[in-house]
Amino acid sequence: MPDTSVPIDPRRAWVKRLSRIGSDHGMFARLDTRHLALMVEEDADTLLVSFDRADRLWSNGADGLPLGFAAVPAHDVSYLSLMSVGRSWFRSAEVDALLQGLAGDGFFASFRTILLVAAGPDCGHAAARAAALMPGAHVLLARPAAAIGAAHAPFETRFRADRRLDPDRPTPFGPDALGKAASTTILFDPRDRNDAAQAALFRGVRTTRVGFPLAGAALTRALTRTGTIVALTQHMMREKLSPAATRAALRTALHSDAAYRARLDRRS
């Protein structure tokens, strides 16, 4: 019988599994007290880069793999995930050093295709800014914050305390950093005031906004489902991520989300 007298720390099981994956296939590193990185190196011409929240992941114990990881075996791609503990906006000298070092070494340029994915305001904000280091990337962001400072987003009331971190600097801010992306798809809830206003700031010529009324946080949860992200990244690799394909990929996950269904029922 296992000893159940001592609570199991889900973070320990999670870190142990990611450490094993990194040791066997690439790298797993604690960049600083609030940021981690996982890399899986395959003999592939496609790299998938994701930004995620470690605290969301380890709540699932060892099964909490970062956004997009399921695409590694499904599509045989290389993979880099940056993870934060809490809402840090990835404001970290170590995170910047890692990304800029990889860019300076020609790592990103060595791939024919780069896919960049993130879900949530802070992760989407950081991913958009990182896109400046990955020209030609195909970008998919769910409910991102383009900016939180009063200069660009005076309407934003959710993150006023975080403005002291000044995550919108240095320039360019998120939407401008996407200027060299091959394509950008923004998923948002047009019924959510902040979602809609943030999405409106992403207005580049190669940017497509896809609205999911009443989805709210269910949109983020749907994107993290294995079947959803595998389907979406496949469309991205084929350069066929249309609004119709995006809606089809998310439909099953959204309609199986109890909170989303409840909102639909209240509307009717």
GIRARA-V667869 format. One record per residue. N is the residue number from 1. RES is the residue in one letter. PSI is psi in radians with two decimals (* if undefined). Layout:
# GIRARA-V667869
N_RES_PSI + N_RES_PSI
This chain:
# GIRARA-V667869
1_M_2.33 + 2_P_2.64 + 3_D_1.97 + 4_T_0.15 + 5_S_-0.42 + 6_V_2.12 + 7_P_2.48 + 8_I_2.20 + 9_D_1.96 + 10_P_-0.46 + 11_R_-0.63 + 12_R_-0.78 + 13_A_-0.68 + 14_W_-0.85 + 15_V_-0.70 + 16_K_-0.75 + 17_R_-0.78 + 18_L_-0.59 + 19_S_-0.70 + 20_R_-0.73 + 21_I_-0.80 + 22_G_-0.71 + 23_S_-0.65 + 24_D_-0.51 + 25_H_-0.04 + 26_G_-1.67 + 27_M_2.45 + 28_F_2.18 + 29_A_2.51 + 30_R_1.92 + 31_L_-0.68 + 32_D_-2.89 + 33_T_-0.34 + 34_R_0.10 + 35_H_2.46 + 36_L_2.81 + 37_A_2.42 + 38_L_2.30 + 39_M_2.35 + 40_V_2.04 + 41_E_2.07 + 42_E_2.83 + 43_D_1.37 + 44_A_2.74 + 45_D_0.14 + 46_T_2.36 + 47_L_2.28 + 48_L_2.17 + 49_V_2.30 + 50_S_2.66 + 51_F_2.32 + 52_D_3.01 + 53_R_2.09 + 54_A_-0.64 + 55_D_-0.48 + 56_R_-0.66 + 57_L_-0.83 + 58_W_-0.15 + 59_S_-0.32 + 60_N_0.20 + 61_G_-2.55 + 62_A_-0.30 + 63_D_-0.09 + 64_G_1.40 + 65_L_2.53 + 66_P_2.79 + 67_L_2.24 + 68_G_-0.18 + 69_F_-0.58 + 70_A_-0.37 + 71_A_-0.30 + 72_V_-0.99 + 73_P_-0.52 + 74_A_-0.67 + 75_H_0.00 + 76_D_1.02 + 77_V_2.78 + 78_S_2.85 + 79_Y_2.41 + 80_L_2.15 + 81_S_2.26 + 82_L_2.30 + 83_M_2.44 + 84_S_2.63 + 85_V_1.86 + 86_G_-3.10 + 87_R_1.53 + 88_S_-0.22 + 89_W_0.26 + 90_F_0.56 + 91_R_1.67 + 92_S_2.24 + 93_A_-0.58 + 94_E_-0.70 + 95_V_-0.80 + 96_D_-0.73 + 97_A_-0.71 + 98_L_-0.90 + 99_L_-0.77 + 100_Q_-0.58 + 101_G_-0.74 + 102_L_-0.73 + 103_A_-0.76 + 104_G_-0.53 + 105_D_-0.03 + 106_G_0.26 + 107_F_-0.89 + 108_F_-0.67 + 109_A_-0.27 + 110_S_-0.14 + 111_F_2.45 + 112_R_-0.64 + 113_T_2.35 + 114_I_2.27 + 115_L_2.35 + 116_L_2.10 + 117_V_2.60 + 118_A_2.71 + 119_A_2.33 + 120_G_2.75 + 121_P_-0.88 + 122_D_-0.76 + 123_C_-0.72 + 124_G_-0.67 + 125_H_-0.83 + 126_A_-0.71 + 127_A_-0.73 + 128_A_-0.77 + 129_R_-0.64 + 130_A_-0.40 + 131_A_-0.41 + 132_A_-0.43 + 133_L_-0.04 + 134_M_1.13 + 135_P_2.40 + 136_G_0.07 + 137_A_2.67 + 138_H_2.16 + 139_V_2.35 + 140_L_2.05 + 141_L_2.27 + 142_A_2.10 + 143_R_0.79 + 144_P_2.73 + 145_A_2.05 + 146_A_-0.67 + 147_A_2.81 + 148_I_-0.24 + 149_G_2.75 + 150_A_-0.45 + 151_A_-0.70 + 152_H_-0.51 + 153_A_1.14 + 154_P_-0.32 + 155_F_-0.31 + 156_E_2.00 + 157_T_-0.15 + 158_R_-0.50 + 159_F_0.58 + 160_R_-0.68 + 161_A_-0.45 + 162_D_-0.13 + 163_R_-0.38 + 164_R_-0.43 + 165_L_-0.32 + 166_D_0.93 + 167_P_-0.21 + 168_D_-0.16 + 169_R_2.72 + 170_P_2.90 + 171_T_2.74 + 172_P_2.65 + 173_F_2.97 + 174_G_-1.05 + 175_P_-0.63 + 176_D_-0.58 + 177_A_-0.34 + 178_L_0.09 + 179_G_-0.50 + 180_K_0.12 + 181_A_2.55 + 182_A_-0.61 + 183_S_2.62 + 184_T_2.27 + 185_T_2.17 + 186_I_2.12 + 187_L_2.31 + 188_F_2.91 + 189_D_1.89 + 190_P_-0.25 + 191_R_-0.19 + 192_D_2.09 + 193_R_-0.85 + 194_N_-0.73 + 195_D_-0.87 + 196_A_-0.73 + 197_A_-0.72 + 198_Q_-0.77 + 199_A_-0.62 + 200_A_-0.41 + 201_L_-0.31 + 202_F_1.65 + 203_R_0.53 + 204_G_2.83 + 205_V_-0.43 + 206_R_0.50 + 207_T_2.30 + 208_T_2.23 + 209_R_2.26 + 210_V_1.99 + 211_G_2.48 + 212_F_1.52 + 213_P_2.33 + 214_L_0.08 + 215_A_-0.74 + 216_G_-2.40 + 217_A_-0.33 + 218_A_-0.47 + 219_L_-0.73 + 220_T_-0.76 + 221_R_-0.68 + 222_A_-0.68 + 223_L_-0.54 + 224_T_-0.12 + 225_R_2.45 + 226_T_-0.89 + 227_G_-0.63 + 228_T_-0.91 + 229_I_-0.56 + 230_V_-0.75 + 231_A_-0.77 + 232_L_-0.75 + 233_T_-0.53 + 234_Q_-0.76 + 235_H_-0.69 + 236_M_-0.74 + 237_M_-0.58 + 238_R_0.01 + 239_E_0.72 + 240_K_0.62 + 241_L_1.36 + 242_S_2.87 + 243_P_-0.68 + 244_A_-0.75 + 245_A_-0.65 + 246_T_-0.81 + 247_R_-0.71 + 248_A_-0.70 + 249_A_-0.54 + 250_L_-0.24 + 251_R_-0.90 + 252_T_-0.80 + 253_A_-0.70 + 254_L_-0.79 + 255_H_-0.14 + 256_S_0.03 + 257_D_2.06 + 258_A_-0.70 + 259_A_-0.69 + 260_Y_-0.76 + 261_R_-0.66 + 262_A_-0.69 + 263_R_-0.69 + 264_L_-0.71 + 265_D_-0.69 + 266_R_-0.60 + 267_R_-0.67 + 268_S_*
